[in-house]
Amino acid sequence: MNLKKLYLIIFLGLILGITSTKGDHNSTRFVKCTSKECKDKGEAGLYTKVVLSRIKDSKAAIVWLQGGWGRVNGLDYGPIDKLSRNLTTVGVDVGYDLKKWKTMPSGNNAEYERWSADYVARVKSVVMWTREEFGLPVFIMGHSAGGSGVSGYLLMEEENQTMVSGAIWSASNREAPYPGKTKGLAVKQLNLPALIIHHEKDPCSSTLFFESEKRYKKYTEGGMNLGPTQLIKITGGEKKWNPKAKTKKDFCSIDTGAHGYVGVEDEFTEQIMQFIQKYLNTNK
């Protein structure tokens, strides 16, 4: 990365990252990854863009991993909108154009990249920054393909789960690591509070509700998680599409249908808030 690009990133981080005591929504920062695992590639080099919502008197902070291509340009959409107006939230931008996956560090597809050493190191750096910046218990949360990032963060490095008070998988897909990654796991078993939340009518073919049921059984009956594990099934809501959605045929969009909890955002937010309140003191 050239110096001009670096100076621009730092400048934007300082300017856009200014926050007020009254609370900010959708302010931007750039967090540097100092791990040797981070590659000086992508749009921000060794820096990771985060979009944050600073809430006054928030009891905890959420590190949010977006689904799909992993790009975060704001927090005012889908289920994260209401949640980020109640809790301090830090959305992690993946930092790469995942549609051009051959240019990425691991040279694999979008979801596989959530398990790469580069991505895990970036998420870890944001978790550490969030703890220091806000002085609050941190919960890591992923929606849809972002749930793969949560699993990658927790399982690829042993100390990572000690940095968070709990983990939340929302409408997430695929419990197991992707092919070729099982040998790289540093952690064989979790030991932290886990919330699995999903709409029973999720129409996205890669995130059907039974995927969350499988995860729950593996964590409880299978002994994968020594900590408490909770499965919440969301029902009801509106069948019509969110007017912000790009297309009514996009069943996997975060702001459409049951995959994005349209019409039941209040219940979704309340369930998350209750879980966080219950486990505030874990790994504090």
N, C-alpha and C positions, 0 to 999 in steps of 0.2 A: 504494500500500500504506500503511495507516495505521500510526501509531507503535506501537500496542499489538501489532500483528502483528509488526512489526520487532523489538520488544523480546523477544517470545516466541521468535522465530527465533534471535536472538543468545544468549538464555539457554539454549535447548536445545543450541545449538552448543557452548557452553562446558561444559555439564553432561554431555551425551552424548558429547562428543568427548574426554573424558579417557581417556588410554591409559596402560598400564603397561609397564615395561621387559620384562616376560615375554612380551608380545605380546597383542594383542586381536583378537577376531573379532566383526564386526558392530557396531562403534562408529560413531556418526553425527557428522558435521560439516556445517557450512554454509559454503560457499565463495562469497565475493562476486565478482561479475563487474563489473569496472570499465570494460569496453569500452562505447563509445557504441552498439554494436550490440545490447546486451542491453536487453530491454524489461522495464519494471516491471509485468509481468503474472505469471500463474501463481500457484502456491500459496506460493512463497517470494520473490516479487518479484525483486530483483536477486541474490538468493542461490540457490545450487544445492545441494541436499542430496546428500551423498555418504555412502556406507556403506563403511567401510574395515576391512581386516584388516592389522594391523601385525605382521609376522613378524620376530622377532629374527634377525639375521645374514642377512637376505634380500639377495640380490645385485642385485635389480632390483625395480621396481614396475610393476604393470599398471594402466592406466586402462581399466576395463571398461565397455563400452556394451551394455546389455541389449537384447534383441530385443523383439518384441511391441509393447506399449504403452510400453515404456521405463521402467517403474517399478521401482525398486530399494528393497526394504525389508530386504534381508539378502543374505548371500552363501553361505548354507548350502543350496543347491539346485542340481540339474543339474550340468553340467561345471565350473562355477566353484567349487563347494564344495571339492573336493580341491585344486584349483589355488590357491585363496586361503588354504589352510592350509600351502602350501609357499612362496608368494611374497607379499610385501606387495601388496595389491590395493585399488584405490579404485573402487567402483562408482558410476557417475554416474546419478542419477535425472533423468529428462527434465524434471521440474518442472511438467508440465502434464497435465491430464486429456485425453489424446489422443482419447478417445471423444467429447469435446465439441470437436472440432477447429476449429469456427468461432470459438472464443474465443482461439485461439492467434495468435502474431504474424503468421505468413504466411497464416493462414486456409486451410490445405490439410490433406491427410491425414497420418497418422502418419509414414509413411516419408519423404514429401516434406519434412516438418518437420525431418528429420535433416540437411537441406541448408540450412536457413534460417540467416541471419546470426546470429540470436539463439542458436540451438542451437550452432552452430560456436563462437561466442564463449564460451559457457558451458563447452564441452568444453576449449577452449584455456585458460580460467582455471583449470580443474581440473588440467590437465597442468602448468601453471606452478606451481600450489600444491603438487602432488605432488613436483615436482623440488626445490622449496625445503624442504618439510616433511621429506622423507626423505633427500635428498641422494643419490639413487640414479638409475641409468639408467631411463628410462621407456619402456614399450612400450604402444602403444594397441591394444586388442583389442575386437572386436565380434562378437556371436553373432546369427545370423539377421538380422533387420532392423537390429540394432545394427551390422552390417557396413556398412550405408548411412551410418551416422554416422561410421565410420572414414574412408570415402571422402570424405564431406563435409568432415571436419576437414582431411584432407590436401590436398584439391583446391581448396578455397574461399579459402585464404589462403597465400601463397607461403612464409612463414617457418615455418608450422606443422610441416612435416615435419622441420625442423632441431631441433625440441624433443624428438623421440622417437628412440629407438634402433632401432625397428622397428615394423611393423604386422602384426596378425594378424586374418584373417578366418575365422571359424568358422561353418560351415553357413550361409554368407551368401547373400543373394539379389541379383539385378540388379546387374550390373557397371556399367552406365551411369547417369549422373544422370537424374533424372526430367524429364519434359517442361518446357521453359521455364527449366531451370537451366544448360544448357550454355553460354550466353552469359556467365554470371556466374563461370565458372571462372577462377581466377587462375593455376592450375597445369595445364599440358598434359601434363606428364611427371613421374613420380615418380623418386626416387633414394634409396632406402633398402631395407634388408632387409625382405622381405615373406614371410609364411607364410600359405598358404591351406590350411585343414584342414577335412575334411568326411567324414562317414560315407557310404559308397557306397550304402547302403540308406535314406537319409533319405527318409521318406514325405511330408514337408511339400511340398505342391504348388508353393509359391513358393520353395522352397530345395532343389530337386533337385540331385543331385551334378553334373550337367552344367553348372550355373551356375558352379561353381568351376572346372571345366575350361575354360570360356570365359574366365573371369578370368585363369587361368594363361596361356593362349595369348596373350591380349591383352598381358599384362605381359611375356612373354618374346618370342615370335615377332613380336608387334605393336610391341615396343619401348616400351610404356607405362611400364615401370619400368627404369631404368638400373642399379638395385641388384639384388642376388641375390633370386630368387623361387623359393620351394619349394612344391610341392603334395604334401600328405600325404593319402592315402586310408585311412580307418579302416574296418576290416572286423570282422565278428563281433559279439559282445555278446549280450545277452539279448533275446529277442523279447517277453517279458512287459513290461507297463507298470510303471513306477515307482509304488509304492503312494502316493506323495505327489501323483501327478497328479490333477487335478480331474475329468477324464473320459478314458476309454479311447479316445474318438473324436477327441480333440484331437491330431491328428498333428503339430501345430506347437508343442506345448508343450515348453519347455526341459527338463522333467524326465520326458519320456516317450519311449520307443523310441529309434530310431537318431538322431533329431533331437537328442536330449540325451545321446547316447553312453552309454546305459544298459548297464552290464555291461562297458564298455571304458573306464571313467573313468581307470584307471591308465595305459593306453596314451596316451590323449588328453593327460593331464597330463605324461607323460614326453616326448612330442613337443614340447610347448610349452616345457618346461624346457630341452631340448636346443637349441632354436632361440634362446632367450634367452641361454643360456650362450655360444653361438657369437658373438653380436653385441652383447655387453655394452658394448663400447667404441665403438660407432657413435654419433656426436653426443653423446658423454658430456660 
